[in-house]
Amino acid sequence: LAKTTQPISMDSYEGQEVNITCSHNNIATNDYITWYQQFPSQGPRFIIQGYKTKVTNEVASLFIPADRKSSTLSLPRVSLSDTAVYYCLVATVVNDYKLSFGAGTTVTVRA
Amino acid sequence: ETGVTQTPRHLVMGMTNKKSLKCEQHLGHNAMYWYKQSAKKPLELMFVYSLEERVENNSVPSRFSPECPNSSHLFLHLHTLQPEDSALYLCASSQEAGYQDTQYFGPGTRLTVL
């Protein structure tokens, strides 16, 4: 089961790029990396998913190096509404269904 | 709105009470999940159901009893809980119980055990 480690918190200002790195040193071959965003009093919401190299969608980019032992979520030009907790998830399904959510990174965006 | 609803949103219960949490998904998904989210701790996966069959039980105490009568509904029956069970309980669903399937979460039930 791949354990994930993320920074506890990060501060930023509106318009800046925020990069959050998640470490998953014992990631398995079949594991995908998924990032979720959670606002207070709400459930987590899917942001982006990747297996290797780079993935980009309309809200974020995900960078995964060749060894896949870490991944970096990049939020371009953040706004106040991006203040939330961001979770890195590594999931494996082989014979057992296992999930490993990180402890989450609280991102605070200031004006 | 994620298409996953949970009731009640808040619940206060004594240690001797029996209560149930309800989750309903309107997405046509085949997999449903229960998570526990305690303050300052990672999300903990409790149970996974795929096509109404339980496929994972992450060493959850027997005072938590899940039920999945069909692929759209999931219950968590609670009895003789402890104060340390106070947490946010989240339900999620995905198309399949696969490692790359996006999970859609409900808003959660905030449970307080007195």
Interface residues (C-beta under 8 A of the other chain):
Chain A: N30 D31 Y32 T34 Y36 S41 Q42 G43 P44 R45 F46 Q49 Y51 Y87 A91 T92 V93 D96 Y97 K98 L99 F101 G102 A103 G104
Chain B: T2 V4 K40 K41 P42 L43 E44 L45 V48 V55 E56 L90 C91 A92 A97 G98 Y99 Q100 T102 Q103 Y104 F105 G106 P107 G108
